[in-house]
């Protein structure tokens, strides 16, 4: 069960509200550079249709968590949120809970044919041998005080208008428009990475059955053109993270390969958020790897907005169950 050959005597159960504090105890404040979403997601996860949240206990202590979400009309399970208590990492517990969860899904959901997950680190050759890489996004991470965001937007807007024909202003879509567009042949074939809708590390096939999942996420959808967009972007509502007592994390996915369109839609997302933001902000913006260098160049500024992290990637992996 582990590299050390240790077989853990773990007890498995589904998570409940009263496990919240123990779940937070298995998350280190340094996980994900201080941007762990678990505290913000846990209660919502427990109530979400199609989601299971598993805990592993050792001597009555919660030592690991793994969550699964049924998507694609029940054909696929997305693994999310695996955590192992810091003092037992590397001891085989992650593999043990993953095996338990996979066996559970196989037993109780025989119609599931594939599992999918996203990784923000370079997976080992052993991991890559087990999975197909279906999509990849490059991540640009920025951070600032909310009070500095307005001047950043203004500086970037003047840069954009000098660079490109910005006669067409980006458009915020209503739910119906967003759903129609994101399933349209143009968007699926030309804009989505690996024909996959990705929102805050959650990979979904562009199909009717997944629209309900997207509706639950409270996303703001923006395009550069509402009829035949070159860029389409879902943005999550901000949520608190442990990085600082007042820190908010915001995830902006932008699908498209036109740099000018990506920049325009990015600024429109920031403008839409601006009135409601306070505290310290960390933005993860996920773009096509080919656009990243130009996008980073575009985001250089004199407005006290810093780069939180250098180039990194989100990989979407899939395997048959």
VMD Tcl script that draws the C-alpha trace (Angstrom):
set ca {
  {0.00 0.00 0.00}
  {2.94 2.33 0.34}
  {6.53 2.81 -0.64}
  {7.47 1.68 2.85}
  {5.35 -1.42 2.47}
  {3.22 -0.27 5.42}
  {-0.41 -1.40 5.49}
  {-2.44 1.20 7.35}
  {-5.41 0.12 9.43}
  {-7.60 2.96 8.19}
  {-11.31 3.41 8.84}
  {-13.31 5.06 6.08}
  {-16.51 7.07 6.34}
  {-18.35 9.90 4.61}
  {-17.57 13.37 5.92}
  {-20.15 15.20 8.04}
  {-20.51 18.80 9.19}
  {-19.00 18.02 12.61}
  {-15.77 16.82 10.95}
  {-14.98 20.35 9.71}
  {-12.34 21.21 12.33}
  {-10.59 17.85 11.92}
  {-10.59 18.38 8.14}
  {-8.96 21.80 8.60}
  {-6.34 20.12 10.81}
  {-5.18 17.92 7.92}
  {-4.61 21.02 5.75}
  {-1.36 22.85 6.38}
  {-1.57 26.64 6.02}
  {1.29 26.38 3.51}
  {-0.63 24.01 1.21}
  {-1.20 25.54 -2.23}
  {0.99 28.54 -1.26}
  {-1.56 29.48 1.39}
  {-4.42 29.41 -1.12}
  {-6.15 26.19 -0.04}
  {-9.87 26.29 -0.85}
  {-10.90 23.51 1.55}
  {-12.33 25.74 4.30}
  {-14.39 27.61 1.70}
  {-15.57 24.46 -0.14}
  {-16.19 21.85 2.57}
  {-19.74 22.75 3.67}
  {-20.87 23.33 0.08}
  {-19.38 19.98 -0.95}
  {-21.36 18.10 1.69}
  {-24.62 19.39 0.20}
  {-23.73 19.07 -3.49}
  {-25.72 16.55 -5.57}
  {-23.52 13.86 -7.12}
  {-20.63 14.54 -4.75}
  {-19.15 12.18 -2.17}
  {-16.61 13.29 0.45}
  {-14.62 10.44 2.01}
  {-12.53 10.58 5.18}
  {-9.87 8.14 6.38}
  {-9.26 7.82 10.12}
  {-6.36 6.31 11.98}
  {-7.03 5.71 15.72}
  {-10.07 8.01 15.52}
  {-8.01 10.84 14.02}
  {-8.92 12.13 10.54}
  {-5.74 11.66 8.47}
  {-6.98 12.01 4.87}
  {-9.80 13.28 2.67}
  {-10.78 12.59 -0.93}
  {-13.81 13.89 -2.79}
  {-15.49 12.75 -6.00}
  {-18.04 14.45 -8.22}
  {-20.13 12.59 -10.79}
  {-20.17 14.52 -14.07}
  {-20.85 13.97 -17.79}
  {-24.30 12.57 -16.99}
  {-22.84 9.98 -14.61}
  {-20.21 8.58 -17.03}
  {-17.21 10.22 -15.36}
  {-16.02 10.81 -11.82}
  {-13.81 13.81 -11.04}
  {-11.42 13.30 -8.12}
  {-10.91 16.50 -6.14}
  {-9.48 17.77 -2.90}
  {-7.27 14.91 -1.75}
  {-5.55 15.91 1.48}
  {-3.28 13.96 3.84}
  {-2.29 15.17 7.31}
  {1.21 16.76 7.09}
  {2.99 14.36 9.50}
  {1.91 11.28 7.49}
  {2.50 12.51 3.94}
  {4.59 10.19 1.79}
  {3.61 7.15 3.87}
  {1.13 5.58 1.44}
  {-2.08 6.99 2.93}
  {-2.89 8.99 -0.22}
  {-2.70 5.81 -2.29}
  {-4.80 3.91 0.26}
  {-7.69 6.40 0.28}
  {-7.58 6.69 -3.51}
  {-7.85 2.92 -3.82}
  {-10.75 2.81 -1.33}
  {-12.63 5.56 -3.19}
  {-12.00 4.00 -6.61}
  {-13.25 0.61 -5.37}
  {-16.33 2.28 -3.87}
  {-17.16 4.02 -7.17}
  {-16.68 0.80 -9.14}
  {-19.01 -1.06 -6.78}
  {-21.77 1.52 -6.41}
  {-21.59 3.36 -9.75}
  {-20.90 0.69 -12.38}
  {-21.95 3.11 -15.17}
  {-18.88 5.30 -14.51}
  {-16.30 4.53 -17.19}
  {-13.61 7.18 -16.63}
  {-12.00 9.21 -13.86}
  {-10.54 12.67 -14.29}
  {-8.36 14.88 -12.13}
  {-6.37 18.08 -12.37}
  {-2.78 18.54 -11.25}
  {-0.84 21.73 -10.65}
  {2.56 20.09 -10.39}
  {4.49 18.13 -12.96}
  {3.22 14.56 -12.48}
  {5.75 11.77 -12.24}
  {6.34 9.54 -15.28}
  {4.56 6.76 -13.32}
  {1.45 8.94 -12.96}
  {1.55 10.02 -16.60}
  {1.82 6.38 -17.66}
  {-1.55 5.69 -16.00}
  {-3.40 8.69 -17.44}
  {-4.16 10.46 -20.71}
  {-3.35 14.18 -20.77}
  {-6.54 15.72 -22.13}
  {-5.96 19.44 -21.58}
  {-3.42 21.92 -20.28}
  {-3.66 25.53 -19.17}
  {-0.88 27.93 -18.19}
  {-1.51 29.95 -15.04}
  {-0.67 33.61 -14.43}
  {-0.96 34.53 -10.75}
  {-1.25 38.15 -9.62}
  {-1.76 39.67 -6.18}
  {-2.55 43.09 -4.78}
  {-4.45 45.07 -2.17}
  {-8.03 45.61 -3.37}
  {-7.43 49.37 -3.15}
  {-4.77 49.10 -5.89}
  {-6.90 47.15 -8.37}
  {-8.67 50.17 -9.90}
  {-5.44 51.87 -10.95}
  {-4.16 48.58 -12.38}
  {-7.32 48.23 -14.51}
  {-6.98 51.80 -15.79}
  {-3.30 51.33 -16.64}
  {-4.03 48.06 -18.47}
  {-6.99 49.58 -20.35}
  {-4.87 52.38 -21.75}
  {-2.23 49.81 -22.73}
  {-4.88 47.68 -24.45}
  {-6.41 50.54 -26.41}
  {-2.98 51.51 -27.73}
  {-2.29 47.90 -28.79}
  {-5.49 46.72 -30.38}
  {-8.71 47.64 -32.06}
  {-10.95 47.74 -29.02}
  {-14.05 49.05 -30.77}
  {-15.93 45.96 -29.55}
  {-16.33 45.97 -25.77}
  {-16.46 42.60 -23.97}
  {-19.93 41.41 -22.97}
  {-21.14 39.85 -19.71}
  {-23.39 36.93 -20.68}
  {-26.56 35.87 -18.94}
  {-26.87 32.22 -17.94}
  {-28.77 31.23 -21.07}
  {-26.30 32.93 -23.43}
  {-23.34 31.38 -21.62}
  {-24.81 27.88 -21.78}
  {-25.68 28.16 -25.46}
  {-22.24 29.52 -26.38}
  {-20.13 27.13 -24.31}
  {-21.82 24.16 -26.01}
  {-21.63 25.72 -29.49}
  {-19.51 24.01 -32.10}
  {-17.39 27.14 -32.57}
  {-16.41 27.38 -28.88}
  {-15.96 23.62 -28.37}
  {-13.84 23.13 -31.50}
  {-11.83 26.36 -31.50}
  {-11.58 27.70 -27.96}
  {-11.95 25.05 -25.26}
  {-8.65 23.38 -24.24}
  {-8.90 19.72 -25.24}
  {-12.66 20.29 -25.79}
  {-12.99 20.58 -21.99}
  {-14.74 23.25 -19.91}
  {-12.46 23.96 -16.96}
  {-13.59 26.14 -14.08}
  {-11.38 26.47 -11.00}
  {-9.63 23.10 -11.60}
  {-12.91 21.32 -12.38}
  {-12.88 19.64 -15.83}
  {-16.21 18.98 -17.55}
  {-17.14 17.77 -21.02}
  {-19.16 20.34 -22.99}
  {-22.50 18.56 -22.69}
  {-26.01 19.44 -21.56}
  {-25.75 17.23 -18.46}
  {-22.91 19.36 -17.05}
  {-24.74 22.69 -17.26}
  {-26.34 22.03 -13.88}
  {-22.86 21.68 -12.30}
  {-21.77 24.98 -13.87}
  {-24.95 26.73 -12.67}
  {-24.10 25.83 -9.08}
  {-20.75 27.58 -9.35}
  {-22.15 31.13 -9.57}
  {-19.81 31.97 -12.44}
  {-19.52 35.29 -14.27}
  {-19.20 34.58 -18.02}
  {-17.61 37.19 -20.27}
  {-16.83 37.07 -24.01}
  {-15.09 39.49 -26.36}
  {-17.94 39.05 -28.87}
  {-21.30 37.46 -28.15}
  {-21.80 35.94 -31.61}
  {-18.46 34.40 -32.52}
  {-16.08 34.96 -29.61}
  {-12.29 34.69 -29.79}
  {-12.26 34.39 -26.00}
  {-14.82 33.13 -23.48}
  {-14.21 33.31 -19.75}
  {-15.88 31.91 -16.60}
  {-14.81 33.53 -13.31}
  {-15.53 32.13 -9.85}
  {-16.92 34.25 -7.04}
  {-14.04 35.25 -4.70}
  {-13.53 32.99 -1.68}
  {-11.42 33.35 1.48}
  {-8.07 31.53 1.76}
  {-5.60 31.22 4.67}
  {-2.80 33.27 3.02}
  {-3.76 36.35 5.04}
  {-6.68 37.02 7.40}
  {-8.41 39.08 4.67}
  {-7.15 37.22 1.58}
  {-9.50 36.32 -1.28}
  {-8.74 33.94 -4.13}
  {-10.28 34.50 -7.55}
  {-10.06 32.04 -10.46}
  {-10.45 33.33 -14.02}
  {-10.36 30.77 -16.83}
  {-10.01 32.30 -20.30}
  {-10.43 30.03 -23.33}
  {-9.00 31.37 -26.58}
  {-5.74 31.92 -28.44}
  {-6.03 35.58 -29.41}
  {-3.87 37.59 -26.99}
  {-5.78 40.86 -27.48}
  {-9.11 39.12 -26.81}
  {-7.73 37.32 -23.73}
  {-6.44 40.64 -22.33}
  {-9.74 42.43 -23.01}
  {-11.82 39.72 -21.37}
  {-9.44 39.56 -18.39}
  {-9.86 43.29 -17.74}
  {-13.63 43.01 -18.11}
  {-13.64 40.27 -15.44}
  {-11.62 42.47 -13.08}
  {-13.95 45.41 -13.70}
  {-17.00 43.27 -12.97}
  {-15.43 42.19 -9.65}
  {-14.04 45.58 -8.60}
  {-17.06 47.04 -6.73}
  {-17.39 44.03 -4.40}
  {-13.73 43.40 -3.54}
  {-11.85 44.29 -0.37}
  {-8.79 42.96 1.43}
  {-5.88 41.18 -0.24}
  {-6.52 39.62 -3.64}
  {-4.85 36.69 -5.37}
  {-5.94 36.11 -8.97}
  {-5.20 32.86 -10.80}
  {-5.82 33.37 -14.51}
  {-5.72 30.20 -16.64}
  {-4.89 30.67 -20.33}
  {-3.62 28.80 -23.36}
  {0.14 28.17 -22.87}
  {0.84 29.90 -26.20}
  {-0.78 33.11 -24.93}
  {0.93 33.14 -21.51}
  {4.18 34.98 -22.40}
  {2.36 37.84 -24.11}
  {-0.25 37.94 -21.35}
  {2.45 38.17 -18.68}
  {4.11 40.98 -20.61}
  {0.77 42.78 -20.83}
  {0.29 42.52 -17.04}
  {3.56 44.29 -16.17}
  {2.44 47.44 -14.38}
  {3.30 50.39 -12.16}
  {0.17 49.97 -10.04}
  {1.47 47.81 -7.17}
  {0.06 44.59 -8.65}
  {2.69 41.84 -8.25}
  {3.26 38.43 -9.75}
  {2.36 35.92 -7.03}
  {4.04 32.98 -8.71}
  {5.92 32.44 -11.96}
  {4.82 30.20 -14.83}
  {2.95 27.10 -13.74}
  {0.43 24.77 -15.33}
  {-2.80 22.97 -14.71}
  {-2.92 19.54 -16.30}
  {-6.18 17.65 -16.81}
  {-5.64 13.89 -16.68}
  {-8.08 11.09 -17.44}
  {-8.03 7.32 -17.18}
  {-10.48 4.47 -17.67}
  {-12.02 3.27 -14.44}
}
mol new
graphics top color blue
foreach p $ca { graphics top sphere $p radius 0.5 }
foreach p [lrange $ca 0 end-1] q [lrange $ca 1 end] { graphics top cylinder $p $q radius 0.2 }
display resetview
